[in-house]
């Protein structure tokens, strides 16, 4: 075997080793990204659950408006009735 073959095998071995190291680094980076993505997703679900009552604000406002209108009608009716009995 000539020296050129030995040098070729060494270069090929180094290249293969570099590829393996780079692949391992990529796999570790992907695993870390997946862990962070799961944490972000959990935080988003938690914030959705914690802010769900805010979507009911419009319903509460509508109920308050109906109650206020009803109270106004009752007040007016009682005022008319009270004034009607005084005269």
C-alpha positions in Angstrom: 0.0 0.0 0.0 1.4 3.4 -0.9 1.5 6.4 1.2 -1.1 8.1 -0.9 -3.6 5.4 0.0 -2.9 5.9 3.7 -3.3 9.6 3.5 -6.6 9.1 1.6 -7.9 6.8 4.2 -6.9 9.3 7.0 -8.6 12.2 5.2 -11.7 10.1 4.6 -11.7 9.1 8.3 -11.4 12.7 9.4 -14.2 13.8 7.1 -16.5 11.0 8.3 -15.6 11.9 11.9 -16.5 15.6 11.2 -19.8 14.6 9.6 -20.7 12.4 12.6 -19.8 15.3 15.1 -21.9 17.8 13.0 -24.9 15.4 12.9 -24.7 14.8 16.7 -24.6 18.6 17.2 -27.6 19.1 14.9 -29.5 16.3 16.8 -28.8 17.9 20.1 -29.8 21.3 18.8 -33.1 19.9 17.5 -33.8 18.2 20.8 -33.2 21.5 22.7 -35.4 23.3 20.2 -38.2 20.7 20.7 -37.9 21.1 24.5 -38.2 24.9 24.2 -41.1 24.6 21.8 -43.0 22.3 24.3 -42.4 24.9 27.0 -43.7 27.7 24.8 -46.7 25.6 23.9 -47.4 24.9 27.6 -47.1 28.6 28.4 -49.5 29.5 25.6 -52.1 26.9 26.8 -51.8 28.3 30.3 -52.2 31.9 29.1 -55.3 30.8 27.1 -56.8 29.2 30.1 -56.0 32.2 32.4 -57.5 34.7 30.0 -60.6 32.7 29.0 -62.8 34.8 31.4 -61.9 37.9 29.6 -63.9 36.7 26.6 -67.0 36.8 28.8 -66.7 40.5 29.5 -69.0 41.4 26.6 -71.7 39.0 28.0 -71.3 40.6 31.5 -71.6 44.1 30.0 -74.8 43.1 28.1 -76.3 41.7 31.3 -75.4 44.9 33.2 -77.1 47.0 30.5 -80.3 44.8 30.7 -80.3 45.1 34.5 -79.8 48.8 34.4 -82.5 49.3 31.8 -84.9 47.2 33.9 -84.1 49.1 37.0 -84.8 52.4 35.1 -88.1 51.1 33.9 -89.0 50.0 37.5 -87.9 53.3 38.9 -90.0 55.2 36.3 -93.0 53.0 37.0 -92.7 53.5 40.8 -92.2 57.3 40.3 -95.3 57.5 38.1 -97.3 55.4 40.5 -96.1 57.5 43.5 -96.8 60.7 41.7 -100.2 59.4 40.5 -101.3 58.7 44.1 -100.3 62.1 45.4 -102.5 64.2 43.2 
